[in-house]
Amino acid sequence: MLFRICVASIAVLIMLSGAVEAFDGNRKGFILGGGMGIGPSTKLKIINEYDKNELGFAVNIMVGYAWNNKNILCFEYNANHFWPPAFGSDTALSVFSSPVWYHYYGDEGKSLFSAVGWGRHGLAIEKNGSARGLGFLFGGGYEFKKHFQVGIYYSGGNVTTNCCSGTSSDGSYYVDRLNVILTLVLY
């Protein structure tokens, strides 16, 4: 269901971008971005069993629309891939994938920005399944050159499932993370 909503949203945004001068160098109109970085702190809390910070690899993808040079509303996929020792050699993926509002405090090229979002948060552990729930994302950073920005993003949320076999948890887990990401944003 969420996949269909995402595909429909992207299709609508692409159709709307024909009416604006997309990718003209002004932060107004259709935007597309992606980046990579590190997740210096991913905390997976399983009740009374595992409460540790882990280092991970971070990525983000953003597709959206800027209605002026200061504001962007986009669908963002912000994820961290990490390896929690509590699950042996299994890898884990913590994902925030929901609408995010970006506000820029200056013109293109040299501007501080903030980001805030609320929506779907998920956790997938190899060989143990996945969990979903509501989460949040707060972030900020600096656009140091036109189309390039570095940001620090904090996100978290409760996820519920029976994904983590072998634990005595009731199926409720808390995941939060801090990502530092260098992003290329085309506008």
JOTABEL-V23476 format. One record per backbone hydrogen bond with DSSP energy under -1.0 kcal/mol. NH is the residue of the N-H (numbers start at 1). CO is the residue of the C=O. If there is no record, write none. Layout:
nh = <NH:NH>
co = <CO:CO>
This chain:
nh = <5:6:7:8:9:10:11:12:13:14:15:16:17:19:22:24:28:29:31:32:33:34:35:36:37:38:39:41:42:43:44:45:46:49:50:52:54:56:57:58:59:60:61:62:63:64:65:66:72:73:74:75:76:77:78:79:80:81:82:87:88:90:92:93:94:95:96:97:98:100:101:102:103:104:105:110:111:113:114:115:116:117:119:121:122:123:124:125:126:128:131:133:135:136:137:138:139:140:141:142:143:144:145:148:149:150:151:152:153:154:155:156:157:159:160:161:165:167:173:174:175:176:177:178:179:180:181:182:183:184:185:186>
co = <1:2:3:4:5:6:7:8:9:10:11:12:13:16:20:187:26:66:64:186:62:184:60:182:58:180:56:178:54:176:52:174:50:46:46:44:42:39:81:37:79:35:77:33:75:31:73:29:102:65:100:63:98:61:96:59:94:57:92:84:85:87:82:124:80:122:78:120:76:74:116:72:114:70:112:107:143:141:103:139:101:137:135:133:95:131:93:129:91:125:123:121:119:156:117:154:115:152:113:150:111:142:148:145:183:142:181:140:179:138:177:136:175:173:132:171:163:164:159:45:157:43:155:41:153:38:151:36:149:34:147:32>
